[in-house]
């Protein structure tokens, strides 16, 4: 699938949003890609998962690990296409961890799958969960890379191979340097659609 075809899916799904958003990283941005709106369509989720699996198959992962909540659906689809299990890490008391009976061990080759990567913070935290369990992290991938690097790797510094289906440049700002805040525009945290003060 070409870059334009991917962008077209986001546009037609209403997943490419404009406004004033606070990202998971804490940064502010005038643009947001709401992958959940695209992934609600099983055919899109399956196609995107299959493409990410094709890009990462050579890493020979034995398990896909995703951060909750955004990475769960695409992680499941990538794992299905690879024929491996899919698990997720989630926050408890501000720390990312495995719960719900999920385990990793020394023989596991972990591929971390996200929906969107901006700073790589959630990806690094999820990688750390795998490493703390004794597993080997063999790579990371996302549907969208908005890290600001043409390859992603330089900006993200993950220390493992990184792949994405779509690299897109959307401005990000530290909250205290945000021109949208300076204009007095209300900021929204897209996952919850809550207006922040």
N, C-alpha and C positions, 0 to 999 in steps of 0.2 A: 504494500500500500504506500503510495507516495505521500510526501509531506502535505500537499494540497488536499489529497483525499482525506487524510487524518484531520486537518483543520476543518474541512467541510463537515465531517461527522460532528465535531465540537460545535460548529456554528448551527447546524441543523438541529442539534439536540438542545440548543439554548445553554450550552455549557461554558461558553466563552463570555465572561461577565465583565462589565466595565463599571467603575465606581471608586470607592475608597475602602480597601480591605486590609484587615490585620491577618497576616498569614500565620501558620503554625509556628514558624520561626520567630515570630514577634515583629518582623519587618512589615512595613506598610507598602501597598501597591495599588495602582489604578486599574490593574487587571487581575482576573482570577480565572483559573480553569477548574471547573467543578466536574471532576472525572466521574463522580457518582451518577451524575445526570446521564452521561454516556453509558456507563456500566449497568444502568438499570435495564438496558436492552440486552438480553442474553446473547443475541447474535453479535453485537458489537463486542461484548465482554469476551466471548469465545474467540473472535477474530484477533483482537488485540493480544489476548493471552497466547494464542498460537504464534503470533509474530514475535513476541518477547521470548517465547520458548525456543524458536528457531535461532534467535540471536545469541542465546546463552547455552544451548544444548552441548556445545563443545566443552563447557566447564564441568560436565558430568555431575551435576548436583544430585543429591539423594533426597533432599528436602527443600521446600520453599518456605521461607520465614518472612512474614510481613508484619509491619506495625499496624496495630488497630488504630483507627477504624478504616482509614482510607485505603490501606493496602490489601485488605482481606479479600475482596471480590476478585481483583486482578491476580492476586497471589494464588487463589484457588484455580483460576483458569490457566495460569502458567503451569502450575503443578499438574493439572489434568493433561495438558499437552505434552508434558515431559514424562508423565507416568510415574510421578513421585508423590509423596504426601505433602500436604499443605497445613502449616500451623501458623499461629500469629502470637506476637508479643503485645502486651497491653500495659497501661500504666496502673500502678497501685501505689498510693502514697507518693506520687510524683516520680516514681522509678519505673522504668520499663522492665518487664519480667515475663517469664512463661507462667501461665496459670492453666486451669481447666484440664489438668492432667497431661499437658504437652511436655515432652522431654526431648532433649538432644544429647548425643554422646560423642565420644571420640571418633567413631567411624562415620559420623554424618558429615556430608559435604553440603554446606548451606548456601543457597542463593537467596539474597534478600531482595524482595520485590515491593515496590512502592507505586502509588499512582502518580504523584508529582514530587519532584525533588527541586528544592530551591537552594538551601544552604547545605543540605545533606545531614542535618542534625538528627532527624529521626532515623535515617539510614544508619548512621554511626552508632546510635544508641541500640538499635536492633542488632547490628553486627556484634556489639559488645555482649548482648544477651547470649548470642550463640557462642562466642569465645569463652564466656564465663562457664558455659556448660561443657567445655572441652571440645566443641565441634570446630571444624575448619570452615571458614567463610571463603568460598571460592569466587564470589562475584556479587554484583548488585545491578539492578535494572529498574527502570520506571517507564511508564507510558510517556510522561512529559518531563523533560529536563529544562528547567528555567533558571539554572545556576549562573547563566551568563557566560559560560565557556562553550566554545564551538564543539569541544569534545566532551565536556563535562568533567573529565578526569582532573584537569588542572585546577579548576575551581573547587571541586569537591574534596580532593585529596583523600580518597577512601582507602587507598592502599590495595585495592583489588580491581579487577576489570569491571568497567561500568558501561552499560548499554541503555539507550532510550529509543523510543520510536519517533519522538518529536522533540526537537530542540527549539525553544521559543524564547525570545528576549522580551520580558516585561519588566519595566522599571520597578525597583524596590528601594525603600528608604528606611533609614533608622527613624523610629517614631519622633525623636526630638529634631529631626531634620526634614520631616515630611512636608512638602509644599501643600498637600491636600489638607493636612491638619492646620497649617498656617492660614488656609482659606476658610477654616471653620467648618469644613465638610464632615458630617458624621462618619465614623469608621464602623465597618461591619466585619464581624468574624464569620466568614462564609459557612463554615460547617454547621453553625447553629443559626445563622442568619440573624444573630442578635446585634443590635446597635449598641456600641460601646460608648461610654462617656469619658 
